[in-house]
Amino acid sequence: MASTAPVLSQSLVLAPIQPSQLTSIKKLAETPDLNFIPSNYAYYNDPHEISASESQDSIPTIDISLLTSANPDHKSKAIQDLNKACQEWGFFMVINHGIPESLMRAMLDVSNEFFNLPEEEKPKFEPKDVLEPVRYGTSFNSAKEKVFCWRDFLKVFVHPEFHCPHKPTALRELLLEYCEKTRNLVRKLVRGISESLGLEEYELVKTLNLDSSLQILIANYYPPCPQPQLALGMPPHSDHGLFTLLIENQVGGLQIQHKGEWFNVNALPNSILVNTGDHLEVHFKHCLIL
């Protein structure tokens, strides 16, 4: 999957958009009669589909109710499954995680409300400093990129100090509840991983100082694209943190890489996709070496 700017015929794409002209991908996507994308949104030289693997392998599923079960056999099996998922995939879906489906839907809905705010209101959330606790933007870093991502984003620092945009008004209460419940889920996962490494259940929680760790909420908006075979919502990447917990609105397109092949993420209803980040991978490998 290339990440360099391609050379494309102008019959297939539009002239490039300069960063100073870039306000939001939503605004661009809603341009009347948009049939082609600007050339600096195109990641590929030729129209083609990124085919997913036809392997029978599937993303592992971890049942949190078993991971925290009082039945030692059920818990032991869940811990083994978690260990295997972390080592062999780095991704897994969690079910029975304790986060209400209604809350997950509400978070998706209120995030959509934010991106549907009038365009003139969004610059209020576009600080120059990338470390601002509330930041709205488009692509990934449009000031430095040569090829842009087909996405808008909202990034909010929510823990240990809570921040939130003042609009939509329903966002603050929902965000507080959702982030608290996801932190509880992460604690359960870390406890299970700790035991899978032969450590005491709460050892990693204490070592990582989990209750004081940084938690960031990122909402991504990917509008319809007239040439999806050329563009990417996000380029291939790894996440630098401990975990990324991902929920989506059941619209396909997300893929993960396993053993050099790309797999479509066909999320189970009311499940959460967990991506083990670089921080956890380094710590995990360190514990295994010990």
Residue pairs with C-beta under 8 A, 6 or more apart in sequence:
1 43
1 50
1 232
1 235
1 236
2 43
2 44
2 45
3 43
3 147
3 235
3 236
4 146
4 147
5 40
5 146
5 147
6 42
6 43
6 44
6 45
7 45
8 39
8 42
8 45
8 230
10 39
12 36
12 47
12 227
12 230
13 36
13 37
13 38
13 39
13 41
13 42
13 227
13 230
14 36
14 37
14 38
14 39
15 38
15 39
16 38
16 39
16 40
17 28
17 38
17 40
17 41
17 148
19 142
19 143
19 145
22 138
22 139
22 142
22 148
23 119
23 122
23 138
24 119
24 122
24 138
24 152
25 138
25 139
25 148
25 149
25 150
25 151
25 152
25 221
25 223
26 115
26 152
26 221
26 223
27 119
28 34
28 38
29 150
29 223
29 224
29 225
30 223
34 226
35 226
36 226
36 227
37 150
37 225
37 226
37 227
37 230
37 231
38 148
40 146
40 147
40 148
41 147
41 148
41 150
41 230
41 231
42 147
42 227
42 230
42 231
43 147
43 230
43 231
43 232
43 235
44 229
44 230
47 227
47 229
47 230
48 229
49 229
50 255
50 262
51 262
52 255
52 261
52 262
52 263
52 264
53 258
53 261
53 262
53 263
55 261
55 263
57 258
57 263
58 263
59 89
59 91
59 92
59 93
59 256
59 263
59 265
59 273
60 81
60 84
60 85
60 88
60 89
60 91
60 92
60 93
61 92
61 93
61 94
61 95
61 268
61 271
62 78
62 81
62 82
62 85
62 92
62 93
62 94
62 95
62 274
63 78
63 94
63 95
63 96
64 94
64 95
64 96
64 97
64 98
64 185
64 188
65 96
66 74
66 75
66 77
66 78
66 96
67 75
67 78
67 79
67 82
67 188
67 189
67 192
68 75
68 188
69 75
69 78
78 192
79 192
79 195
79 196
80 196
82 92
82 189
82 192
82 193
82 196
83 193
83 196
83 197
85 91
85 92
86 92
86 193
86 196
86 276
86 280
86 284
87 284
88 258
89 256
89 258
90 258
90 275
90 276
90 281
91 256
91 258
91 273
91 274
91 275
91 276
92 273
92 274
93 267
93 268
93 271
93 272
93 273
93 274
94 185
94 189
94 271
94 272
94 274
95 268
95 270
95 271
97 185
97 271
97 272
98 181
98 184
98 185
99 178
99 181
99 182
99 185
99 272
101 269
101 270
103 174
103 177
103 178
103 181
104 178
104 247
104 270
104 272
106 170
106 174
107 174
107 175
107 178
107 247
108 247
108 248
108 249
110 168
110 170
110 171
110 174
111 154
111 219
111 221
112 221
113 168
113 170
113 171
114 154
114 165
114 167
114 168
114 171
114 219
115 152
115 154
115 219
115 221
117 167
117 168
121 167
122 136
125 134
125 135
125 136
125 154
125 165
126 135
126 136
126 137
127 134
127 135
130 141
133 156
133 157
133 161
133 163
134 154
134 155
134 156
134 157
134 163
134 164
134 165
135 154
135 155
135 156
136 152
136 153
136 154
136 155
136 165
137 152
137 153
137 155
138 148
138 149
138 151
138 152
138 153
139 145
139 148
139 149
139 151
140 148
140 149
140 234
140 235
142 148
149 232
149 233
149 234
149 235
150 222
150 223
150 225
150 231
150 232
150 233
151 220
151 221
151 222
151 233
151 234
152 220
152 221
152 223
153 218
153 219
153 220
153 221
154 165
154 217
154 218
154 219
155 216
155 217
155 218
156 163
156 164
156 165
156 175
156 216
156 217
156 218
157 163
157 214
157 215
157 216
158 164
158 175
158 179
158 215
158 216
158 217
159 179
159 183
159 213
159 214
159 215
160 211
160 212
160 213
160 214
160 215
162 176
162 179
164 171
164 172
164 175
164 176
165 171
175 217
178 217
179 215
179 217
182 215
182 245
183 215
185 245
185 272
186 210
186 242
186 243
186 245
187 205
187 210
189 243
189 274
190 204
190 205
190 208
190 210
190 242
191 201
191 202
191 204
191 205
193 204
193 280
193 284
194 200
194 201
194 202
194 203
194 204
194 205
195 201
197 204
197 284
197 287
197 288
199 287
204 210
204 283
205 211
208 242
208 283
213 242
214 241
216 241
220 233
220 234
222 233
222 251
222 253
225 231
228 253
233 253
236 257
238 277
238 278
239 275
239 277
239 278
240 277
240 278
240 279
241 277
241 278
241 279
242 276
242 277
242 279
242 280
243 274
243 275
243 276
243 277
243 280
244 274
244 275
244 277
245 272
245 273
245 274
246 254
246 272
246 273
246 274
246 275
247 272
247 273
248 254
248 265
248 267
248 273
250 267
252 264
252 266
254 264
254 265
254 273
255 262
255 263
255 264
255 265
256 262
256 263
256 265
256 275
257 263
265 273
267 273
276 284
